[in-house]
Amino acid sequence: MIKCLENDNAITQKIEIDLTKISKQARQDFATRIDKYQKYIKHIASCPEYEDIKCEDIFEYREAGNRFVYKTEVLILKVKDNRPNLLMVFGNPAIHSVAEGMFFSYEKVIGQEHRFWRALRECCLRHLPEGINEKRDYLLQVKYKGDFKMNIFLLTYFSFPTPAATKEKEYDGVPGIKKAVGEKIFAEMAKFEFNRFKDVILCHNIKNIICFQKTNVRKEILKNAQAEQIDDLPVYRLGGVFKDKDILLYTSKPTRDLYKTEAKCLLKDIMNEIQKRELIA
């Protein structure tokens, strides 16, 4: 019912929801929900960070309304070196970042670098540039080899884009997705998201994962992966559906907290622990 389509570019991925297998009434209900959601986006477009966003650039219907396609984010490296791969997993993307074609394109104030990148610069990527296009190139071309001894992959979990936190909070985060698409389609989406996550791990031989979302995302991963906690660190071994059971999931603070010293220290500790583990291996 839900599948990945071709990438628009190295960051932007398209996801398709096939509506042909649900009833006509269910399709109408979905269309009503999506229409209301898009009107909400246009309503908040009076805010500076959203004023240039066009719903049709991110969401579209195909085949007489029988298929709904939306854009999301993923950063998959095409690397062939022998360095270990690290996957960073976030909650669902902000609409303005998808529109800009880069994870965490800016804070609510346009032009202000997102706290995630500032924290990453402090923790491991000392020479990470500030510009959106420069960041994209820096990560895709793995120009950080002198800084960090691993290849960094980025993935959104629950790929459907919603507005960054707003005062109205009507469509914030994962609850906002469920409200926008409805409970039945959201249930299918939850299955799809775990399989998307699993495929990235198995296709790219990823042994270390950092999850930046402590609630919905981590809960979904741990539930579906039959994970077990292995020590006092916020780290779990993922087993069950994975071919290789030596895959570790670390939990960092949510990205919204990465301006705090405590959150940055935890991220740095996790990075050091992962590199130590890989060097021993």
C-alpha positions as CSV (number, residue, x, y, z in Angstrom):
1,M,0.0,0.0,0.0
2,I,2.9,2.4,0.8
3,K,6.2,2.3,-1.1
4,C,9.3,4.4,-1.9
5,L,9.6,5.9,-5.3
6,E,12.6,7.4,-7.1
7,N,14.6,10.0,-5.3
8,D,14.3,13.5,-6.8
9,N,17.9,14.1,-5.8
10,A,20.5,12.8,-3.3
11,I,18.4,13.9,-0.3
12,T,14.8,14.1,-1.4
13,Q,12.8,10.8,-1.6
14,K,9.3,10.3,-2.7
15,I,6.8,8.0,-0.9
16,E,3.6,6.8,-2.5
17,I,0.4,5.8,-0.7
18,D,-1.7,3.5,-3.0
19,L,-5.4,4.3,-2.3
20,T,-6.8,1.9,-4.8
21,K,-7.2,-0.9,-2.3
22,I,-9.4,1.0,0.1
23,S,-13.1,1.8,-0.3
24,K,-14.4,4.9,-2.2
25,Q,-15.6,6.3,1.1
26,A,-12.2,5.8,2.7
27,R,-10.6,7.6,-0.2
28,Q,-13.0,10.5,0.2
29,D,-12.2,10.6,3.9
30,F,-8.5,10.6,3.2
31,A,-8.9,13.4,0.6
32,T,-10.9,15.5,3.1
33,R,-8.2,15.1,5.8
34,I,-5.4,16.0,3.4
35,D,-7.3,19.0,2.1
36,K,-7.8,20.2,5.7
37,Y,-4.1,19.6,6.4
38,Q,-3.0,21.6,3.3
39,K,-5.3,24.5,4.2
40,Y,-3.6,24.5,7.6
41,I,-0.2,24.7,6.0
42,K,-1.4,27.6,3.9
43,H,-2.8,29.2,7.0
44,I,0.6,29.1,8.8
45,A,2.3,30.3,5.6
46,S,2.0,33.8,7.0
47,C,4.9,32.9,9.3
48,P,8.3,33.9,7.8
49,E,9.7,30.4,7.8
50,Y,6.8,29.0,5.7
51,E,5.9,31.9,3.4
52,D,7.6,30.4,0.4
53,I,6.4,26.9,0.9
54,K,3.9,25.5,-1.7
55,C,2.0,22.4,-0.8
56,E,2.0,21.2,-4.4
57,D,5.8,21.0,-4.3
58,I,5.7,18.4,-1.5
59,F,2.3,16.7,-1.8
60,E,0.5,15.5,-5.0
61,Y,-2.2,13.2,-6.2
62,R,-1.7,10.9,-9.1
63,E,-4.0,8.7,-11.3
64,A,-7.2,10.6,-10.7
65,G,-6.7,10.7,-7.0
66,N,-5.9,7.0,-6.5
67,R,-2.4,7.6,-5.4
68,F,-1.0,10.2,-3.0
69,V,2.7,11.1,-3.2
70,Y,4.7,13.1,-0.7
71,K,8.4,14.1,-0.5
72,T,10.6,13.3,2.5
73,E,14.3,13.2,3.3
74,V,17.0,10.5,3.3
75,L,20.8,10.7,3.0
76,I,22.3,7.5,1.8
77,L,26.0,7.5,0.9
78,K,27.3,5.7,-2.2
79,V,30.6,4.9,-0.4
80,K,32.9,2.0,-1.1
81,D,35.5,2.4,1.6
82,N,36.1,0.1,4.5
83,R,35.0,2.5,7.3
84,P,32.0,1.5,9.4
85,N,28.7,3.1,8.7
86,L,26.7,5.0,11.3
87,L,22.9,5.7,10.9
88,M,21.4,8.8,12.6
89,V,17.6,8.4,12.9
90,F,15.3,11.4,13.6
91,G,11.6,12.0,13.9
92,N,9.5,13.0,10.9
93,P,10.9,15.9,8.9
94,A,9.8,19.6,9.0
95,I,8.1,20.8,5.9
96,H,10.5,23.7,5.4
97,S,13.5,21.3,5.5
98,V,11.9,19.1,2.8
99,A,11.2,22.1,0.7
100,E,14.8,23.3,1.0
101,G,16.1,19.8,0.2
102,M,18.2,19.4,3.3
103,F,17.8,18.0,6.8
104,F,17.4,20.7,9.5
105,S,17.8,23.4,6.9
106,Y,17.4,26.2,9.5
107,E,15.8,27.1,12.8
108,K,12.5,28.9,12.9
109,V,14.3,32.1,12.1
110,I,15.4,31.8,8.4
111,G,19.1,31.8,8.0
112,Q,19.8,30.7,11.6
113,E,21.7,27.4,11.6
114,H,19.8,24.6,13.3
115,R,21.1,23.5,16.7
116,F,21.6,19.9,15.4
117,W,24.4,21.0,13.2
118,R,26.0,23.2,15.8
119,A,26.0,20.2,18.2
120,L,27.4,17.9,15.6
121,R,30.2,20.3,14.9
122,E,31.1,20.4,18.6
123,C,30.9,16.6,18.9
124,C,32.7,15.3,15.8
125,L,32.5,17.3,12.6
126,R,34.8,20.2,13.4
127,H,34.9,21.5,9.8
128,L,31.2,21.2,9.0
129,P,30.3,24.2,6.9
130,E,27.3,26.5,7.7
131,G,25.5,26.8,4.4
132,I,22.7,24.4,3.4
133,N,24.2,23.5,0.0
134,E,27.7,23.2,1.5
135,K,26.5,20.9,4.3
136,R,24.8,18.7,1.8
137,D,27.9,18.4,-0.4
138,Y,30.2,17.9,2.7
139,L,28.1,14.9,3.9
140,L,27.4,13.3,0.6
141,Q,31.0,13.5,-0.5
142,V,32.3,12.4,2.9
143,K,34.6,15.4,3.2
144,Y,34.8,14.8,7.0
145,K,37.2,11.8,6.9
146,G,39.8,13.7,8.9
147,D,37.3,14.6,11.6
148,F,35.3,11.4,12.1
149,K,36.3,7.8,11.3
150,M,32.8,6.6,10.2
151,N,30.4,7.2,7.3
152,I,27.3,9.1,8.4
153,F,23.8,8.1,7.0
154,L,20.7,10.1,7.9
155,L,17.1,8.9,8.0
156,T,13.7,10.3,9.0
157,Y,11.4,7.8,10.8
158,F,7.8,8.5,10.0
159,S,8.7,10.1,6.8
160,F,5.6,12.3,6.4
161,P,6.5,16.0,6.7
162,T,4.7,18.2,9.1
163,P,5.3,21.8,10.2
164,A,7.9,22.5,12.9
165,A,6.4,23.0,16.3
166,T,3.9,25.8,16.2
167,K,1.8,27.6,18.9
168,E,-1.3,26.0,17.5
169,K,0.2,22.5,17.7
170,E,-2.6,21.1,15.5
171,Y,-0.4,19.0,13.3
172,D,2.8,18.7,15.3
173,G,4.9,15.5,15.0
174,V,3.6,12.0,14.8
175,P,0.2,12.8,16.3
176,G,-0.1,15.4,13.5
177,I,0.6,12.7,10.9
178,K,-2.1,10.4,12.3
179,K,-4.6,13.3,12.2
180,A,-3.6,14.2,8.6
181,V,-3.8,10.7,7.1
182,G,-6.3,8.9,9.5
183,E,-5.7,5.9,11.8
184,K,-6.0,3.1,9.2
185,I,-3.5,4.6,6.8
186,F,-1.2,5.5,9.7
187,A,-1.2,1.9,10.9
188,E,0.0,0.9,7.4
189,M,2.5,3.7,7.5
190,A,3.9,2.4,10.8
191,K,4.7,-1.0,9.2
192,F,6.2,0.7,6.1
193,E,8.5,2.9,8.2
194,F,10.0,0.0,10.1
195,N,10.7,-1.9,6.8
196,R,12.2,1.3,5.3
197,F,14.4,1.6,8.4
198,K,15.3,-2.1,8.3
199,D,16.2,-2.1,4.6
200,V,18.6,0.8,5.1
201,I,20.4,-1.0,7.9
202,L,20.7,-4.4,6.0
203,C,21.5,-2.9,2.6
204,H,24.4,-0.7,4.0
205,N,25.8,-3.0,6.7
206,I,25.0,-0.6,9.5
207,K,26.0,-1.8,13.0
208,N,25.5,1.5,15.0
209,I,22.5,3.7,15.1
210,I,21.8,6.9,17.0
211,C,18.1,7.6,17.6
212,F,17.4,11.3,18.4
213,Q,13.7,10.7,19.3
214,K,12.9,9.2,22.7
215,T,9.2,8.6,22.3
216,N,7.4,7.5,19.2
217,V,10.3,6.6,17.0
218,R,12.4,4.6,19.5
219,K,9.3,2.9,20.8
220,E,8.4,1.7,17.3
221,I,12.0,0.5,16.6
222,L,12.3,-1.4,19.9
223,K,8.9,-3.0,19.5
224,N,9.5,-4.2,16.0
225,A,13.1,-5.2,16.4
226,Q,12.6,-7.3,19.5
227,A,15.4,-5.4,21.1
228,E,17.2,-5.9,24.5
229,Q,19.0,-3.4,26.7
230,I,22.6,-4.4,27.1
231,D,24.1,-2.0,29.7
232,D,23.5,1.2,31.7
233,L,24.1,3.4,28.6
234,P,20.9,4.2,26.6
235,V,21.8,1.4,24.2
236,Y,19.9,-1.7,22.9
237,R,20.9,-4.7,20.8
238,L,18.5,-5.1,17.8
239,G,17.8,-8.8,17.1
240,G,14.8,-10.6,15.8
241,V,14.1,-9.6,12.2
242,F,17.7,-8.5,11.6
243,K,20.2,-10.9,10.0
244,D,23.1,-9.6,12.1
245,K,22.3,-9.3,15.8
246,D,25.3,-7.2,16.6
247,I,23.5,-4.0,15.7
248,L,23.3,-1.4,18.5
249,L,20.8,1.4,18.9
250,Y,21.9,4.3,21.1
251,T,19.4,7.0,22.3
252,S,20.4,10.6,22.2
253,K,18.4,13.5,23.4
254,P,15.8,14.9,20.9
255,T,17.3,17.4,18.5
256,R,15.2,20.2,20.1
257,D,17.4,19.8,23.3
258,L,20.7,19.9,21.5
259,Y,21.4,23.5,22.6
260,K,21.8,22.2,26.2
261,T,25.2,21.2,27.5
262,E,23.8,17.9,28.9
263,A,22.4,16.8,25.6
264,K,25.6,17.7,23.7
265,C,27.7,15.8,26.2
266,L,25.6,12.7,25.9
267,L,25.8,12.8,22.1
268,K,29.6,13.2,22.3
269,D,29.8,10.3,24.8
270,I,27.7,8.1,22.4
271,M,30.0,9.1,19.4
272,N,33.1,8.2,21.4
273,E,31.6,4.9,22.6
274,I,30.7,3.9,19.0
275,Q,34.2,4.8,17.7
276,K,35.8,2.9,20.6
277,R,33.6,-0.2,19.8
278,E,34.5,-0.1,16.1
279,L,38.2,0.3,16.8
280,I,38.1,-2.7,19.1
281,A,36.2,-4.7,16.5
